[in-house]
């Protein structure tokens, strides 16, 4: 039996090495050992409207189980929801069931991934006429950026850290009629963005359970390819090292995020208030400056007017005789000014 198990692992490892790096679609995975428990991590802030949360999960490669971080991604089209991947006992080995997109959430082994994926369906939000409505009780949402939100508390009974269905110690959930119907619907495989995300996790040795002891350093990302602000996400909530975060822990994360956002809002408010005070202080100065110009005007009238009055008689008295003398010579004295204006 031991040699058979060793041979099985070698065959699986060889198949994975020969598989295309860009996609895991169509690969049949069966492993003789169960995946590790789910690690604890906080959900990064949603990067923008239209992003959907895809929870992290344990995948398998040549080095054994490795953690694929949870990440916010855009669905392939509006109206589609994500059915997470899961491991299920197949009678002689654990079989990997890949995640997919579709109009309804299908069966994902009853695994409690958290953040709306409590084991049945998805309670983190819904599509409403092409726009996605986010449930703030299970999602980390900045309401200053995303306004289509609501609050609905989610109660999860018998929450645990088990990451697989069936077998020894696994979750004993079975697909409901609704979930079976969702399986028969038209599906869309993982997007190219998700494939890039999976490949990056596979190439990162720090994500291997054999290296991190089931506590991955990078447990979640805000977006594909974007590094998290806190690399120690697996150690953040109440010293719990594994399992999905509880509702209380998630509220603490939201509160910390709000505390971070509040100073920025206060700074903007204070800056606006300072600008208003500066404008209010500048207005009287402009009003005081206007009378100064009004006072300066009479000085100009008093100084300039007498000079003009005194100079005018001199010019008139001297020029008038010249004009009277020139007219008899050619009769062009009146026409010359007109010609001068024309030039």
C-alpha positions as CSV (number, residue, x, y, z in Angstrom):
1,X,0.0,0.0,0.0
2,X,2.8,2.4,0.8
3,X,4.5,1.8,-2.6
4,X,1.2,2.3,-4.3
5,X,0.6,5.6,-2.6
6,X,4.1,6.7,-3.4
7,X,3.6,5.8,-7.1
8,X,0.3,7.7,-7.1
9,X,2.0,10.9,-5.9
10,X,4.8,10.5,-8.5
11,X,2.2,10.1,-11.3
12,X,0.3,13.2,-10.1
13,X,3.5,15.2,-9.9
14,X,4.6,14.2,-13.3
15,X,1.2,15.1,-14.8
16,X,1.3,18.5,-13.2
17,X,4.8,19.2,-14.5
18,X,3.6,18.4,-18.1
19,X,0.4,20.4,-17.7
20,X,0.2,23.8,-19.4
21,X,1.3,26.6,-17.0
22,X,-1.5,29.0,-18.1
23,X,-4.4,26.9,-17.1
24,X,-5.5,24.1,-14.8
25,X,-8.8,23.4,-16.6
26,X,-9.5,19.8,-17.5
27,X,-6.8,18.4,-15.2
28,X,-7.9,15.6,-13.0
29,X,-6.3,15.8,-9.6
30,X,-6.6,13.1,-6.9
31,X,-4.4,13.1,-3.8
32,X,-4.2,10.6,-1.1
33,X,-3.8,13.1,1.8
34,X,-6.3,15.7,2.9
35,X,-5.6,19.4,2.4
36,X,-4.6,21.5,5.4
37,X,-7.2,23.5,7.4
38,X,-8.2,26.9,6.1
39,X,-6.0,29.8,7.3
40,X,-7.4,32.9,9.0
41,X,-7.0,36.1,7.0
42,X,-8.7,39.5,6.7
43,X,-10.4,40.5,3.5
44,X,-8.7,43.4,1.7
45,X,-10.7,46.5,0.9
46,X,-12.8,46.1,-2.2
47,X,-10.9,48.0,-4.9
48,X,-14.0,49.3,-6.7
49,X,-17.5,48.8,-7.9
50,X,-18.1,45.6,-9.9
51,X,-15.4,43.5,-8.2
52,X,-16.4,40.1,-6.7
53,X,-14.6,38.3,-3.9
54,X,-13.1,34.9,-4.7
55,X,-12.0,33.1,-1.5
56,X,-8.6,31.5,-1.2
57,X,-8.2,27.7,-1.3
58,X,-5.6,24.9,-1.2
59,X,-4.4,23.8,-4.6
60,X,-1.9,21.0,-5.3
61,X,1.3,20.9,-7.3
62,X,4.7,19.1,-7.5
63,X,5.7,20.5,-4.1
64,X,2.4,19.5,-2.5
65,X,-0.4,21.7,-1.3
66,X,0.0,25.4,-1.8
67,X,-2.3,28.3,-0.9
68,X,-4.0,30.4,-3.6
69,X,-4.8,33.7,-2.0
70,X,-8.3,35.1,-1.9
71,X,-8.6,38.0,-4.3
72,X,-11.1,40.6,-5.7
73,X,-11.7,40.0,-9.4
74,X,-14.0,41.2,-12.1
75,X,-16.5,38.5,-13.4
76,X,-16.4,37.6,-17.0
77,X,-19.8,39.3,-17.4
78,X,-22.5,41.0,-15.3
79,X,-24.9,38.6,-13.6
80,X,-22.4,35.9,-13.1
81,X,-21.4,34.6,-9.6
82,X,-18.4,32.5,-8.5
83,X,-18.6,28.9,-7.3
84,X,-15.4,28.2,-5.3
85,X,-13.2,25.2,-5.9
86,X,-13.1,22.4,-3.3
87,X,-11.7,19.0,-2.5
88,X,-14.0,16.0,-2.1
89,X,-13.3,12.5,-1.0
90,X,-13.8,10.1,-4.0
91,X,-13.6,6.8,-2.1
92,X,-9.9,6.2,-2.5
93,X,-8.4,9.7,-2.8
94,X,-9.3,13.4,-2.6
95,X,-10.5,14.8,-5.9
96,X,-10.2,18.5,-6.8
97,X,-13.3,20.2,-8.1
98,X,-12.4,23.4,-10.0
99,X,-14.3,26.7,-9.4
100,X,-16.4,28.3,-12.2
101,X,-18.6,31.3,-13.1
102,X,-22.3,31.0,-13.7
103,X,-25.7,32.7,-13.1
104,X,-26.1,30.8,-9.8
105,X,-23.7,29.4,-7.2
106,X,-23.3,25.7,-7.3
107,X,-22.1,23.1,-4.8
108,X,-18.7,23.7,-3.3
109,X,-18.5,20.9,-0.8
110,X,-20.2,22.8,2.1
111,X,-16.8,24.3,2.9
112,X,-17.1,27.5,5.0
113,X,-14.7,29.9,3.2
114,X,-16.1,32.9,4.9
115,X,-16.9,36.4,3.5
116,X,-20.4,35.2,2.3
117,X,-19.3,31.7,1.3
118,X,-20.7,29.9,4.3
119,X,-21.0,26.5,2.7
120,X,-24.3,27.0,0.8
121,X,-24.7,29.6,-1.9
122,X,-23.4,33.1,-1.6
123,X,-24.7,35.8,0.8
124,X,-22.1,38.5,0.1
125,X,-24.3,40.3,-2.4
126,X,-26.5,40.0,-5.5
127,X,-26.9,41.5,-9.0
128,X,-29.5,44.2,-9.4
129,X,-30.1,45.3,-13.0
130,X,-26.5,45.0,-14.0
131,X,-25.1,46.5,-10.8
132,X,-23.8,44.5,-7.9
133,X,-25.1,45.1,-4.4
134,X,-22.6,44.4,-1.6
135,X,-23.5,43.1,1.9
136,X,-21.4,45.1,4.3
137,X,-21.7,42.6,7.1
138,X,-19.4,40.1,5.3
139,X,-17.5,42.4,2.8
140,X,-14.9,45.0,3.5
141,X,-16.4,48.0,1.6
142,X,-15.5,51.6,1.5
143,X,-18.9,53.3,1.4
144,X,-17.3,56.6,0.3
145,X,-16.4,54.9,-3.0
146,X,-19.1,52.2,-3.4
147,X,-22.7,53.3,-2.6
148,X,-24.7,50.2,-3.6
149,X,-24.5,48.4,-0.3
150,X,-26.8,46.9,2.3
151,X,-26.5,45.2,5.7
152,X,-27.7,41.7,6.4
153,X,-26.2,39.7,9.2
154,X,-25.2,36.1,8.4
155,X,-25.4,33.3,10.9
156,X,-23.1,30.3,10.3
157,X,-23.7,27.3,12.4
158,X,-20.9,24.8,13.3
159,X,-18.2,27.0,11.7
160,X,-15.0,25.1,11.4
161,X,-11.6,25.1,9.5
162,X,-12.1,21.9,7.5
163,X,-11.2,22.5,3.8
164,X,-12.6,19.4,2.2
165,X,-15.8,17.4,1.8
166,X,-16.3,13.7,2.8
167,X,-13.7,11.2,4.0
168,X,-12.3,11.0,7.5
169,X,-13.0,14.3,9.3
170,X,-14.5,16.0,6.2
171,X,-17.7,18.0,5.9
172,X,-20.7,15.7,5.3
173,X,-22.6,18.1,3.0
174,X,-24.4,17.0,-0.1
175,X,-25.6,19.0,-3.1
176,X,-29.1,20.3,-2.9
177,X,-31.6,20.2,-5.7
178,X,-30.9,23.9,-6.4
179,X,-27.1,23.3,-6.4
180,X,-27.5,20.4,-8.7
181,X,-29.5,22.5,-11.1
182,X,-26.8,25.2,-11.0
183,X,-24.2,22.5,-12.0
184,X,-26.2,21.8,-15.2
185,X,-26.3,25.5,-16.2
186,X,-23.9,27.1,-18.7
187,X,-20.6,27.7,-17.0
188,X,-17.6,29.9,-17.7
189,X,-14.2,28.7,-16.6
190,X,-11.7,30.8,-14.7
191,X,-10.7,34.0,-16.5
192,X,-7.2,34.7,-17.8
193,X,-6.7,37.0,-14.8
194,X,-7.5,34.2,-12.4
195,X,-5.2,31.8,-14.3
196,X,-2.3,34.3,-13.8
197,X,-3.2,34.5,-10.1
198,X,-3.1,30.7,-9.7
199,X,0.2,30.4,-11.5
200,X,1.8,33.1,-9.4
201,X,0.7,31.2,-6.2
202,X,2.1,28.0,-7.6
203,X,5.5,29.5,-8.4
204,X,5.8,31.1,-4.9
205,X,7.5,28.5,-2.6
206,X,6.4,30.5,0.5
207,X,2.8,29.5,-0.3
208,X,3.6,25.8,0.1
209,X,2.0,24.2,3.1
210,X,5.3,22.2,3.6
211,X,7.1,25.6,3.9
212,X,4.6,27.7,5.9
213,X,3.1,25.0,8.0
214,X,-0.4,25.8,6.7
215,X,-0.1,29.5,7.5
216,X,0.6,31.3,4.3
217,X,2.3,34.6,4.5
218,X,0.2,36.0,1.6
219,X,-3.3,34.8,2.3
220,X,-5.3,37.5,0.4
221,X,-4.7,40.2,-2.2
222,X,-6.8,43.3,-3.1
223,X,-6.3,42.6,-6.8
224,X,-4.4,40.1,-9.0
225,X,-0.7,41.0,-9.0
226,X,-1.1,43.6,-6.3
227,X,0.8,42.9,-3.1
228,X,-1.1,43.3,0.2
229,X,-0.3,46.1,2.6
230,X,0.2,43.7,5.5
231,X,2.2,40.6,4.6
232,X,1.4,39.0,7.9
233,X,-2.3,38.6,7.2
234,X,-2.4,35.1,8.6
235,X,-1.6,36.4,12.1
236,X,-3.9,39.4,12.5
237,X,-7.2,38.4,14.1
238,X,-7.2,37.6,17.8
239,X,-4.1,35.3,17.6
240,X,-6.1,32.8,15.7
241,X,-3.8,31.2,13.1
242,X,-6.3,29.2,10.9
243,X,-9.9,29.2,9.8
244,X,-12.2,31.8,8.2
245,X,-12.5,35.1,10.2
246,X,-15.6,35.4,12.4
247,X,-18.2,38.1,12.0
248,X,-16.8,39.9,15.1
249,X,-13.3,39.8,13.7
250,X,-14.5,41.1,10.3
251,X,-16.3,44.0,12.1
252,X,-13.0,44.8,13.8
253,X,-11.3,44.9,10.5
254,X,-14.0,47.3,9.1
255,X,-13.6,49.5,12.2
256,X,-9.8,49.7,11.6
257,X,-10.4,50.6,8.0
258,X,-12.9,53.3,8.9
259,X,-10.4,54.7,11.4
260,X,-7.8,54.9,8.6
261,X,-10.3,56.6,6.3
262,X,-11.6,59.1,8.9
263,X,-8.4,61.2,9.2
264,X,-8.3,61.6,5.5
265,X,-11.9,62.9,5.4
266,X,-11.1,65.2,8.4
267,X,-8.1,66.6,6.5
268,X,-10.2,67.4,3.5
269,X,-12.9,69.0,5.7
270,X,-10.3,71.1,7.6
271,X,-8.7,72.1,4.3
272,X,-12.1,73.3,3.0
273,X,-12.7,75.2,6.3
274,X,-9.3,76.9,6.1
275,X,-10.0,78.0,2.5
276,X,-13.4,79.5,3.5
277,X,-11.8,81.4,6.4
278,X,-9.1,82.7,4.1
279,X,-11.7,83.9,1.6
280,X,-13.7,85.5,4.3
281,X,-10.6,87.3,5.6
282,X,-9.7,88.5,2.1
283,X,-13.1,89.9,1.3
284,X,-12.9,92.9,3.7
285,X,-9.5,93.8,2.4
286,X,-10.9,94.1,-1.1
287,X,-13.7,96.2,0.2
288,X,-11.3,98.5,2.0
289,X,-9.1,98.9,-1.0
290,X,-12.0,100.2,-3.1
291,X,-12.5,103.4,-1.1
292,X,-8.8,104.1,-1.5
293,X,-9.3,104.2,-5.2
294,X,-12.3,106.4,-4.8
295,X,-10.3,108.8,-2.6
296,X,-7.5,108.9,-5.2
297,X,-9.9,110.0,-8.0
298,X,-10.8,113.4,-6.5
299,X,-7.0,114.1,-6.1
300,X,-6.6,113.5,-9.8
301,X,-9.6,115.8,-10.6
302,X,-8.3,118.5,-8.4
303,X,-4.7,118.4,-9.8
304,X,-5.5,117.8,-13.4
305,X,-8.5,120.0,-13.9
306,X,-6.9,123.4,-13.0
307,X,-3.9,122.6,-15.2
308,X,-6.2,121.9,-18.1
309,X,-8.3,125.0,-17.5
310,X,-5.2,127.1,-17.3
311,X,-3.6,125.6,-20.4
312,X,-6.6,125.7,-22.6
313,X,-6.9,129.5,-22.8
314,X,-3.3,129.8,-23.8
315,X,-3.6,127.3,-26.6
316,X,-6.9,128.8,-27.8
317,X,-5.7,132.4,-27.8
318,X,-2.5,131.5,-29.6
319,X,-3.9,129.1,-32.2
320,X,-7.0,131.1,-33.1
321,X,-5.2,133.9,-34.8
322,X,-3.1,131.5,-36.8
323,X,-6.2,129.7,-38.0
324,X,-7.8,133.0,-39.1
325,X,-4.7,134.0,-41.0
326,X,-4.3,130.6,-42.9
327,X,-7.8,130.4,-44.2
328,X,-7.5,133.1,-46.8
329,X,-4.2,131.6,-48.2
330,X,-5.7,128.4,-49.6
331,X,-9.0,127.6,-48.0
332,X,-7.7,124.2,-46.8
333,X,-7.5,124.8,-43.0
334,X,-10.7,122.9,-42.3
335,X,-9.9,120.0,-44.6
336,X,-6.3,119.3,-43.3
337,X,-7.4,117.9,-40.0
338,X,-9.7,115.4,-41.8
339,X,-6.9,114.3,-44.0
340,X,-4.6,113.8,-41.0
341,X,-7.1,111.6,-39.2
342,X,-7.4,109.5,-42.3
343,X,-3.6,108.9,-42.4
